[in-house]
Amino acid sequence: MGYLTNGLSFRTLRAANIQRLPQFRDKQGRLCHPHPTGADWSVAEWLEAVVGELGEFANLHKKVRRGDLSMEDAKLELGRELADVAIYLDILALQLDVDLGAAIVEKFNTVSRRVQAEVFIGSDDDWHKFDEAAL
């Protein structure tokens, strides 16, 4: 399996988030988001969700660093917490009408130019594309 498992893209994640948001239920079985884009929560609430998941990752990683868990034992759950961060980050971007994939490409390429790296994301003829096979 490659890094982009099953062809996952930001567009796919966004579409799935939009489809799932109005179906999401709490532990009592109640629908959580009557608005199809999650706009019933404020940007601040979605930011809290992102930061909360990042905090869960940090707490678990702290336990690895102090020796309570091995990295091998924690790796799956660490990945799940990072996945939660990415999912909530996309929903936060949705609230701001930001195309997260396009924003990442633009920012990555801007930093590559600034640090004089020859690694760019995109198809511009002037850019050297990174080697996806190396992943």
N, C-alpha and C positions, 0 to 999 in steps of 0.2 A: 504494500500500500504506500502510495506517495503522500507527501505532505498535504496536498489538496485532495484528500480522501473523497472518493465518489464525486469529484468535480465540484465540491463546495465552493461557492462564490459569495461575495457580499450581496449580490442580487438575490441569490437563492435564500440566504439567511433572512434578508429583508422580507421577501415574499412569505416565507414560513412564519416569521414573527407576526406579520399582519394577519395571516390566516389563523394563527393560534391565539392571539390576544383576546378576541371576543369569546373564545372557548375555554379560557383558563379559569379554573375553579379553585377555591380555597379548600382547606381541610374539611369544612362542613358541607362542601358540595355547591356552594354559592358561586355564581359567576362574579369574577373580579373586575372585569373591564368592559362595561357596556359600550364604550366607544371603540370602534374597530381598530383604531391606531394607538389605543392606550392614552389618548389625550385627556381622559378623565383623571389621570395623575398629572401633576405639574412636572416641569423640567426638574425642579428640586427633588421631587420624590423619585424620579427615575435615576437622578444622580446618586441619591441615597442607596438605591438598589445596586448600582455599579460599585460604589465605595464599600458597601456591606459585603459584597462578594469578594472584592479585593482584600478586605479585612479577614474574611474566612481563609483565603489563600495564605495571607501573611501569618495568621495564627498557626495554621498547619505547618507551614515552612519553619516557623520558630521552633515547633516541636521536633522537627527533623534536625535543626541546627543544634539544639541542646541535647540530642541523643535519645529522646523519647521514642522516636520512630526512625527507621532507616528510610533513605530516599526510595529504595525499592518498594517498601511497604506503603509509602505515601504517594508515590508517583501517580497512580490512577486517580486518587482523590484530588491531588494538586491540579491535574489536567481538567478534572470536572469543575473545579473552582474557577480556573482560567476560562473555561468554556462559558460558565455563568457570566463572568465579566464581559466577554465578547458579545454574548447575547443581549445583555442589558445595555451595553454600550451602543449596539445597533438600535435598540428601541429608543434610547436617549437621542441618538442622531436623528431618528425618525421624527421625534417631537420638534426638532429644530429644522426639519426639512433639509438635512445634510446627507449627501450621498457619501457614506463613510468610505467605501472603496475608492471613489474618486479623490476624496480628501487625503487618504493615505498615499495614493500614488503621487499626488502633487507634492505632499510634504516630504515623502521619501526622496523624490527626485531633487527637490530644492536643497535638502540636506546633502545629498550626494554632490551637487554642484559646489556647495559651500565648503565641504571637506575635501574636495577634489578627488572624489572616488569615481571609478568608472563603472559603477553598478547602478542601473536605473530600471525602473519598472515602466513598461509601456512599449509602444511600437514605433516611436519616432525614429527616423533613420539616423539621427545623430546620437542616439543612445545605444549603449551596449547592454543588451538584456542579460539579466542574471541567468545562470545555468540551473533551470528547474530540475534537471536530472541529478544534479549534485545533492539535492535534498533527499 
